[in-house]
Amino acid sequence: MKNVLRNGLIFTMLSLAVVSCRDTDDKTDDLDDESAIRKEMNLDADDKVKVNNEGDKVKIKTDDKKIKIEVNEDGSVEKKIKIDN
């Protein structure tokens, strides 16, 4: 009887250890580039976002402005904002 209780206790402790080590954080990396940009910049659904395949150029067009973000070959980030009046 002692052996059964001891093995049950060991099994329970191992089960708790495995369950407590699970990664339960929400994964935001599952979003595609456009959805991540929309969420981060709080853009409306009618705003246009274009991301090229490499991810080094982003174009955002809202009702009143156009934003271009580019990563140059040397790694610097260039931002251009054009406001329509």
Secondary structure, 3 states (H helix, E strand, C coil): CHHHHHHHHHHHHHHHHHHHCCCCCCCCCCCCHHHHHHHHHCCCCCCEEEECCCCCEEEEECCCEEEEEEECCCCCEEEEEEECC
